[in-house]
Amino acid sequence: MRFRFRLERVLDFLRLNETVKKMEVASLVQRLELLEKEKVHREETIRSVLSQSKERWLENSDWIPYQTSKVAADARDILRIEKKVIEAKEELEAKKFELGRLAMKRKAMENLKDKRKAIFRVEETRREQKTNDELYRLVKKPGT
């Protein structure tokens, strides 16, 4: 007789949900990294514009409106990116919490499966022993 766990489909579903949640967490981590890189790029752009501003102002004063608008636009973008980073971090924490909850459910179901499998093995061993005992009793005749 073969062991059959009645809740195997539930366990498979929990494993699938956990895998999906892991992929969502990985996607959010990647998104956070991209946002951080974009923020650093904008900050470097502001630094480079400001470092070149003295030289350009001396050459041509027409650069002043461009540089100030560029710095202002990049500063606004940095603020927007920081808000997105905060939102993404909050979402990441929620996803990690959900992942932990799913992992606990899956682990509990796997433990239940292991316990049921152990019980099945004990019962199977008892059945085999009972069959062997009956065969021995039949083979051994009384009085011999």
Backbone as ProteinMPNN parsed JSONL, in Angstrom:
{"seq_chain_A": "MRFRFRLERVLDFLRLNETVKKMEVASLVQRLELLEKEKVHREETIRSVLSQSKERWLENSDWIPYQTSKVAADARDILRIEKKVIEAKEELEAKKFELGRLAMKRKAMENLKDKRKAIFRVEETRREQKTNDELYRLVKKPGT", "coords_chain_A": {"N_chain_A": [[0.839, -1.174, 0.0], [0.487, 2.222, -0.712], [1.633, 5.384, 0.5], [-0.553, 8.096, 0.784], [-1.09, 11.415, 0.815], [-3.734, 13.289, 1.77], [-3.991, 16.028, 1.642], [-2.264, 16.938, -0.276], [-2.572, 18.519, -2.573], [-3.238, 20.957, -1.468], [-0.868, 21.534, -0.158], [0.845, 21.746, -2.387], [-0.309, 24.003, -3.553], [0.249, 25.909, -1.567], [3.036, 25.922, -1.719], [3.346, 26.941, -4.293], [2.192, 29.501, -3.978], [4.024, 30.581, -2.191], [6.326, 30.64, -3.77], [5.54, 32.458, -5.74], [5.261, 34.737, -4.152], [7.899, 35.074, -3.339], [9.038, 35.768, -5.774], [7.749, 38.207, -6.187], [8.836, 39.693, -4.083], [11.527, 39.702, -4.865], [11.287, 41.165, -7.219], [10.474, 43.64, -6.214], [12.753, 44.323, -4.726], [14.592, 44.609, -6.77], [13.405, 46.75, -8.102], [13.689, 48.733, -6.149], [16.477, 48.977, -6.133], [16.89, 49.992, -8.71], [15.57, 52.455, -8.496], [17.159, 53.689, -6.563], [19.576, 53.867, -7.973], [18.788, 55.6, -10.016], [18.25, 57.876, -8.509], [20.811, 58.473, -7.5], [22.075, 59.019, -9.923], [20.689, 61.35, -10.719], [21.49, 63.078, -8.646], [24.231, 63.197, -9.149], [24.14, 64.451, -11.624], [23.187, 66.981, -10.91], [25.341, 67.845, -9.329], [27.363, 67.914, -11.279], [26.387, 69.88, -13.038], [26.353, 72.103, -11.369], [29.07, 72.278, -10.74], [30.142, 72.956, -13.176], [29.032, 75.373, -13.585], [30.284, 77.843, -12.822], [32.312, 78.195, -14.709], [30.829, 78.304, -17.085], [29.187, 80.506, -16.631], [30.969, 82.571, -16.685], [31.758, 82.498, -19.33], [29.351, 82.672, -20.816], [26.374, 84.189, -20.074], [23.896, 83.253, -20.696], [23.488, 80.657, -20.021], [22.626, 80.486, -17.425], [19.721, 80.502, -16.826], [19.061, 77.987, -17.921], [20.652, 76.205, -16.428], [19.722, 76.643, -13.795], [17.046, 75.858, -14.071], [17.423, 73.197, -14.8], [18.676, 72.14, -12.511], [16.616, 72.551, -10.663], [14.586, 70.946, -11.758], [15.778, 68.413, -11.598], [16.044, 68.256, -8.83], [13.344, 68.152, -8.08], [12.726, 65.715, -9.266], [14.318, 64.027, -7.712], [13.057, 64.222, -5.234], [10.588, 63.088, -5.915], [11.444, 60.512, -6.554], [12.42, 59.715, -4.065], [10.026, 59.558, -2.627], [8.829, 57.446, -4.003], [10.644, 55.443, -3.333], [10.243, 55.207, -0.586], [7.572, 54.307, -0.569], [7.921, 51.897, -1.949], [9.59, 50.527, -0.172], [7.879, 50.213, 2.016], [5.945, 48.589, 0.828], [7.554, 46.406, 0.267], [8.202, 45.501, 2.845], [5.665, 44.663, 3.657], [5.23, 42.594, 1.817], [7.311, 40.867, 2.526], [6.5, 40.165, 5.096], [4.143, 38.809, 4.465], [5.261, 36.751, 2.966], [6.711, 35.407, 4.959], [4.58, 34.51, 6.513], [3.316, 32.787, 4.705], [5.371, 30.932, 4.362], [5.476, 29.811, 6.897], [2.961, 28.576, 6.978], [3.274, 26.686, 4.91], [5.392, 25.172, 5.949], [4.185, 24.143, 8.242], [2.243, 22.534, 7.061], [3.896, 20.721, 5.715], [5.115, 19.525, 7.913], [2.875, 18.288, 9.03], [2.345, 16.463, 6.994], [4.669, 14.894, 7.153], [4.321, 13.793, 9.717], [1.953, 12.344, 9.361], [2.874, 10.551, 7.463], [4.748, 9.112, 8.957], [3.045, 7.921, 10.824], [1.587, 6.353, 9.062], [3.593, 4.598, 8.199], [4.155, 3.211, 10.586], [1.675, 1.969, 11.009], [1.576, 0.418, 8.706], [3.753, -1.268, 9.134], [2.788, -2.635, 11.376], [0.565, -3.963, 10.246], [1.903, -5.646, 8.434], [3.372, -7.162, 10.237], [1.319, -8.389, 11.66], [0.201, -9.943, 9.609], [2.38, -11.621, 9.092], [2.541, -12.92, 11.571], [0.096, -14.318, 11.579], [0.5, -16.012, 9.382], [2.629, -17.53, 10.386], [1.384, -18.773, 12.537], [-0.446, -20.362, 11.151], [1.258, -22.017, 9.703], [2.753, -23.276, 11.665], [1.79, -25.97, 13.344], [-0.597, -26.843, 15.808], [0.571, -28.415, 18.741], [2.984, -29.414, 17.788]], "CA_chain_A": [[0.0, 0.0, 0.0], [1.284, 3.427, -0.902], [1.19, 6.534, 1.298], [-1.212, 9.15, 0.013], [-1.442, 12.549, 1.665], [-4.971, 13.854, 1.227], [-3.867, 17.479, 1.48], [-1.106, 17.199, -1.155], [-2.88, 19.654, -3.457], [-3.145, 22.172, -0.646], [0.562, 21.76, 0.025], [1.354, 22.25, -3.668], [-0.811, 25.368, -3.698], [1.018, 26.754, -0.653], [4.379, 26.064, -2.296], [3.225, 27.844, -5.432], [1.988, 30.851, -3.457], [5.28, 31.035, -1.613], [7.219, 30.947, -4.885], [5.058, 33.712, -6.342], [5.582, 35.823, -3.226], [9.352, 35.274, -3.427], [9.301, 36.512, -7.016], [7.296, 39.58, -5.961], [9.839, 40.334, -3.231], [12.708, 39.928, -5.698], [10.955, 42.246, -8.133], [10.507, 44.89, -5.45], [14.148, 44.62, -4.403], [15.192, 45.105, -8.014], [12.835, 48.08, -8.331], [14.346, 49.641, -5.208], [17.839, 49.214, -6.615], [16.817, 50.893, -9.864], [15.218, 53.792, -8.005], [18.346, 54.247, -5.904], [20.527, 54.234, -9.035], [18.266, 56.795, -10.678], [18.435, 58.991, -7.581], [22.244, 58.796, -7.51], [22.353, 59.644, -11.218], [20.179, 62.736, -10.67], [22.358, 63.849, -7.757], [25.488, 63.434, -9.868], [23.851, 65.448, -12.652], [23.136, 68.293, -10.234], [26.725, 68.202, -8.96], [28.145, 68.275, -12.467], [25.89, 71.163, -13.541], [26.81, 73.15, -10.454], [30.528, 72.427, -10.83], [30.454, 73.609, -14.449], [28.317, 76.645, -13.696], [31.19, 78.991, -12.741], [32.994, 78.345, -15.994], [29.861, 78.706, -18.109], [28.701, 81.865, -16.348], [31.982, 83.507, -17.125], [31.765, 82.5, -20.789], [28.08, 83.117, -21.391], [25.368, 84.261, -19.009], [22.658, 82.637, -21.159], [23.395, 79.335, -19.424], [22.086, 80.57, -16.054], [18.347, 79.974, -16.715], [19.062, 76.55, -18.202], [21.233, 75.477, -15.302], [18.829, 76.695, -12.632], [15.871, 75.024, -14.328], [17.88, 71.812, -14.788], [18.884, 71.773, -11.116], [15.295, 72.499, -10.03], [13.885, 69.764, -12.272], [16.407, 67.232, -11.01], [15.698, 68.234, -7.398], [11.968, 67.644, -8.013], [12.782, 64.284, -9.576], [14.883, 63.335, -6.554], [11.987, 64.142, -4.237], [9.625, 62.104, -6.416], [12.076, 59.197, -6.422], [12.46, 59.384, -2.64], [8.673, 59.127, -2.253], [8.645, 56.106, -4.563], [11.478, 54.529, -2.555], [9.546, 54.976, 0.686], [6.412, 53.45, -0.867], [8.411, 50.567, -2.315], [10.081, 49.878, 1.046], [6.7, 49.794, 2.784], [5.364, 47.446, 0.119], [8.49, 45.295, 0.439], [8.015, 44.967, 4.195], [4.391, 43.929, 3.67], [5.423, 41.351, 1.059], [8.158, 39.984, 3.328], [5.654, 39.644, 6.162], [3.256, 37.825, 3.831], [6.115, 35.611, 2.617], [6.966, 34.689, 6.198], [3.336, 33.84, 6.884], [3.137, 31.667, 3.777], [6.401, 29.929, 4.649], [5.045, 29.111, 8.114], [1.849, 27.688, 6.601], [3.831, 25.575, 4.142], [6.172, 24.334, 6.853], [3.228, 23.42, 9.089], [1.624, 21.49, 6.239], [4.912, 19.696, 5.487], [5.249, 18.783, 9.17], [1.701, 17.42, 9.117], [2.557, 15.372, 6.041], [5.689, 14.004, 7.715], [3.725, 13.057, 10.831], [1.013, 11.356, 8.805], [3.672, 9.515, 6.799], [5.313, 8.289, 10.02], [1.933, 7.114, 11.331], [1.298, 5.359, 8.028], [4.654, 3.573, 8.228], [3.946, 2.387, 11.773], [0.509, 1.123, 10.753], [1.966, -0.546, 7.67], [4.6, -2.261, 9.794], [1.905, -3.454, 12.212], [-0.2, -4.846, 9.356], [2.81, -6.677, 7.938], [3.689, -8.048, 11.356], [0.116, -9.171, 11.93], [0.123, -10.93, 8.534], [3.45, -12.595, 9.336], [2.153, -13.718, 12.734], [-0.964, -15.236, 11.154], [1.127, -17.038, 8.55], [3.416, -18.393, 11.254], [0.427, -19.589, 13.282], [-1.01, -21.352, 10.237], [2.298, -22.95, 9.32], [3.065, -24.078, 12.838], [0.604, -26.713, 13.744], [-0.66, -27.002, 17.266], [1.072, -29.656, 19.289], [4.252, -29.861, 17.22]], "C_chain_A": [[0.892, 1.248, 0.0], [0.722, 4.562, -0.054], [0.597, 7.592, 0.375], [-1.668, 10.226, 0.984], [-2.64, 13.248, 1.042], [-4.865, 15.351, 0.938], [-2.684, 17.865, 0.581], [-1.357, 18.396, -2.07], [-2.803, 20.967, -2.707], [-1.68, 22.531, -0.434], [1.205, 22.298, -1.251], [0.934, 23.696, -3.897], [-0.037, 26.329, -2.791], [2.438, 26.969, -1.166], [4.371, 27.04, -3.463], [3.052, 29.288, -4.966], [3.273, 31.421, -2.871], [6.274, 31.422, -2.713], [6.831, 32.267, -5.549], [5.431, 34.897, -5.458], [7.078, 36.108, -3.226], [9.712, 36.073, -4.672], [8.856, 37.963, -6.871], [8.307, 40.347, -5.11], [11.087, 40.647, -4.049], [12.478, 41.079, -6.67], [10.997, 43.593, -7.418], [11.931, 45.293, -5.078], [14.851, 45.194, -5.629], [14.693, 46.516, -8.32], [13.472, 49.111, -7.403], [15.769, 49.976, -5.66], [17.84, 50.175, -7.799], [16.477, 52.317, -9.442], [16.415, 54.464, -7.336], [19.393, 54.675, -6.941], [20.08, 55.503, -9.75], [18.462, 58.023, -9.799], [19.894, 59.444, -7.574], [22.616, 59.501, -8.811], [21.893, 61.102, -11.23], [21.062, 63.61, -9.777], [23.691, 64.172, -8.429], [25.298, 64.476, -10.962], [23.819, 66.842, -12.044], [24.547, 68.74, -9.871], [27.519, 68.642, -10.175], [27.695, 69.62, -13.038], [26.391, 72.307, -12.665], [28.318, 73.342, -10.52], [30.944, 73.129, -12.122], [29.874, 75.015, -14.528], [29.246, 77.847, -13.647], [31.86, 79.259, -14.079], [32.04, 78.863, -17.064], [29.35, 80.124, -17.881], [29.704, 82.91, -16.826], [32.004, 83.62, -18.65], [30.498, 83.14, -21.352], [27.009, 83.077, -20.294], [24.021, 83.666, -19.442], [22.442, 81.245, -20.558], [22.702, 79.348, -18.058], [20.648, 80.054, -15.975], [18.271, 78.463, -16.964], [19.557, 75.768, -16.987], [20.315, 75.494, -14.082], [17.589, 75.836, -12.85], [16.236, 73.53, -14.308], [18.064, 71.324, -13.35], [17.537, 71.64, -10.404], [14.527, 71.25, -10.479], [14.472, 68.48, -11.67], [16.1, 67.12, -9.521], [14.267, 67.719, -7.208], [11.936, 66.142, -8.287], [13.335, 63.478, -8.4], [13.828, 63.183, -5.471], [10.939, 63.098, -4.64], [10.178, 60.688, -6.255], [12.118, 58.773, -4.955], [11.089, 58.923, -2.145], [8.402, 57.715, -2.764], [9.447, 55.07, -3.778], [10.79, 54.198, -1.235], [8.348, 54.049, 0.476], [6.857, 52.019, -1.169], [8.932, 49.816, -1.082], [8.928, 49.406, 1.916], [6.055, 48.567, 2.153], [6.245, 46.207, 0.296], [8.333, 44.667, 1.827], [6.725, 44.158, 4.291], [4.53, 42.59, 2.948], [6.288, 40.363, 1.844], [7.365, 39.369, 4.477], [4.744, 38.548, 5.621], [4.043, 36.564, 3.451], [6.413, 34.769, 3.855], [5.748, 33.901, 6.65], [3.094, 32.619, 5.992], [4.145, 30.547, 4.038], [6.028, 29.135, 5.904], [3.897, 28.146, 7.807], [2.368, 26.45, 5.87], [4.594, 24.621, 5.049], [5.254, 23.523, 7.764], [2.584, 22.274, 8.308], [2.629, 20.372, 5.951], [5.144, 18.863, 6.745], [4.077, 17.823, 9.36], [1.849, 16.215, 8.194], [3.574, 14.372, 6.589], [5.125, 13.168, 8.862], [2.768, 11.974, 10.334], [1.767, 10.213, 8.114], [4.283, 8.573, 7.836], [4.24, 7.374, 10.611], [1.596, 6.005, 10.348], [2.327, 4.23, 8.063], [4.477, 2.642, 9.429], [2.774, 1.435, 11.55], [0.825, 0.049, 9.719], [2.828, -1.653, 8.269], [3.765, -3.18, 10.663], [1.086, -4.436, 11.368], [0.67, -5.979, 8.842], [3.146, -7.681, 9.038], [2.508, -8.947, 11.69], [-0.041, -10.276, 10.884], [1.165, -12.013, 8.738], [3.105, -13.497, 10.516], [1.08, -14.737, 12.37], [-0.399, -16.361, 10.296], [1.923, -18.015, 9.407], [2.509, -19.327, 12.043], [-0.155, -20.676, 12.404], [0.025, -22.421, 9.872], [2.653, -23.86, 10.494], [1.801, -24.723, 13.34], [0.605, -26.827, 15.259], [-0.155, -28.39, 17.686], [2.382, -30.113, 18.689], [5.399, -29.061, 17.726]], "O_chain_A": [[1.932, 1.28, 0.658], [-0.492, 4.698, 0.098], [1.164, 7.933, -0.663], [-2.508, 9.993, 1.853], [-2.564, 13.74, -0.084], [-5.578, 15.872, 0.08], [-2.167, 18.979, 0.668], [-0.452, 19.194, -2.312], [-2.353, 21.976, -3.251], [-1.302, 23.699, -0.521], [2.027, 23.213, -1.191], [1.721, 24.512, -4.376], [0.294, 27.44, -3.205], [2.981, 28.068, -1.059], [5.276, 27.863, -3.605], [3.692, 30.195, -5.498], [3.57, 32.604, -3.038], [6.979, 32.424, -2.591], [7.689, 33.087, -5.875], [5.866, 35.937, -5.954], [7.485, 37.266, -3.125], [10.581, 36.945, -4.634], [9.524, 38.862, -7.383], [8.599, 41.512, -5.383], [11.644, 41.739, -3.938], [13.382, 41.878, -6.914], [11.502, 44.573, -7.964], [12.273, 46.475, -5.112], [15.615, 46.154, -5.524], [15.466, 47.375, -8.745], [13.761, 50.232, -7.822], [16.202, 51.125, -5.575], [18.688, 51.064, -7.884], [17.037, 53.276, -9.974], [16.652, 55.658, -7.521], [20.021, 55.724, -6.796], [20.895, 56.375, -10.054], [18.805, 59.095, -10.298], [20.184, 60.639, -7.633], [23.381, 60.466, -8.804], [22.618, 61.984, -11.692], [21.347, 64.757, -10.12], [24.212, 65.279, -8.297], [26.187, 65.293, -11.205], [24.371, 67.782, -12.615], [24.904, 69.899, -10.087], [28.261, 69.622, -10.118], [28.527, 70.415, -13.474], [26.802, 73.352, -13.169], [28.799, 74.466, -10.371], [31.968, 73.811, -12.164], [30.197, 75.767, -15.447], [29.014, 78.809, -14.38], [31.961, 80.403, -14.522], [32.389, 79.744, -17.85], [29.108, 80.859, -18.838], [29.334, 83.982, -17.304], [32.238, 84.697, -19.197], [30.545, 84.01, -22.222], [26.783, 82.039, -19.671], [23.1, 83.585, -18.63], [21.329, 80.721, -20.589], [22.239, 78.305, -17.595], [20.369, 79.221, -15.113], [17.513, 77.753, -16.303], [18.94, 74.785, -16.577], [20.151, 74.474, -13.413], [17.128, 75.162, -11.929], [15.448, 72.702, -13.851], [17.651, 70.214, -13.014], [17.342, 70.709, -9.622], [13.893, 70.58, -9.663], [13.733, 67.575, -11.283], [15.916, 66.017, -9.005], [14.002, 66.943, -6.29], [11.214, 65.394, -7.627], [12.868, 62.371, -8.129], [13.72, 62.122, -4.856], [10.467, 62.325, -3.806], [9.452, 59.774, -5.862], [11.879, 57.609, -4.636], [11.0, 58.0, -1.335], [7.823, 56.89, -2.058], [8.984, 53.946, -3.579], [10.76, 53.041, -0.818], [8.136, 53.117, 1.251], [6.247, 51.057, -0.704], [8.735, 48.606, -0.965], [8.989, 48.32, 2.492], [5.668, 47.627, 2.847], [5.74, 45.095, 0.456], [8.334, 43.444, 1.962], [6.69, 43.102, 4.922], [4.012, 41.573, 3.41], [6.027, 39.16, 1.83], [7.537, 38.193, 4.796], [4.592, 37.493, 6.237], [3.546, 35.448, 3.6], [6.369, 33.54, 3.793], [5.866, 32.766, 7.111], [2.714, 31.552, 6.475], [3.812, 29.366, 3.947], [6.243, 27.924, 5.961], [3.869, 27.028, 8.32], [1.966, 25.324, 6.162], [4.457, 23.403, 4.933], [5.516, 22.349, 8.027], [2.404, 21.177, 8.837], [2.256, 19.199, 5.942], [5.344, 17.651, 6.667], [4.26, 16.687, 9.796], [1.521, 15.089, 8.567], [3.374, 13.16, 6.503], [5.415, 11.977, 8.968], [2.776, 10.844, 10.822], [1.349, 9.057, 8.174], [4.332, 7.363, 7.616], [4.492, 6.197, 10.867], [1.35, 4.864, 10.741], [1.976, 3.054, 7.967], [4.632, 1.427, 9.304], [2.86, 0.247, 11.859], [0.387, -1.094, 9.849], [2.654, -2.829, 7.95], [4.005, -4.387, 10.689], [0.934, -5.601, 11.735], [0.244, -7.133, 8.813], [3.198, -8.888, 8.802], [2.683, -10.133, 11.971], [-0.375, -11.411, 11.224], [0.87, -13.197, 8.575], [3.348, -14.703, 10.469], [1.143, -15.888, 12.801], [-0.772, -17.522, 10.459], [1.882, -19.221, 9.16], [2.805, -20.511, 12.206], [-0.342, -21.804, 12.862], [-0.313, -23.598, 9.749], [2.829, -25.067, 10.326], [0.85, -24.039, 13.718], [1.653, -26.897, 15.9], [-0.443, -29.396, 17.037], [2.862, -31.176, 19.084], [6.543, -29.311, 17.344]]}, "name": "protein", "num_of_chains": 1, "seq": "MRFRFRLERVLDFLRLNETVKKMEVASLVQRLELLEKEKVHREETIRSVLSQSKERWLENSDWIPYQTSKVAADARDILRIEKKVIEAKEELEAKKFELGRLAMKRKAMENLKDKRKAIFRVEETRREQKTNDELYRLVKKPGT"}
